[in-house]
Amino acid sequence: MSGSFYELDAGAAEKFVEDSIRTLAGVQRYFKDKEILPMCKINETVKKQLEEFRPKAPLMVALRKAGMKDRHW
């Protein structure tokens, strides 16, 4: 969020979001099985934030494509 837009690896960011959501789903099941409710709440909060960010990831990828030049801005 604080780095330069020109240094952004959008593909890696998109992959991170997808992998994280998938991982958090598995972690949520584990916490529920072990009845660790405080961790369930934290996990749900983080997953919700990632779900809200998920639709923005394809836009980042599109804006960081090699074909985007200064003239497009």
Sequence and secondary structure as in RCSB ss.txt:
>XXXX:A:sequence
MSGSFYELDAGAAEKFVEDSIRTLAGVQRYFKDKEILPMCKINETVKKQLEEFRPKAPLMVALRKAGMKDRHW
>XXXX:A:secstr
  S GGG  HHHHHHHHHHHHHHHHHHHHHHHHTT HHHHHHHHHHHHHHHHHGGGHHHHHHHTSTT  GGG 
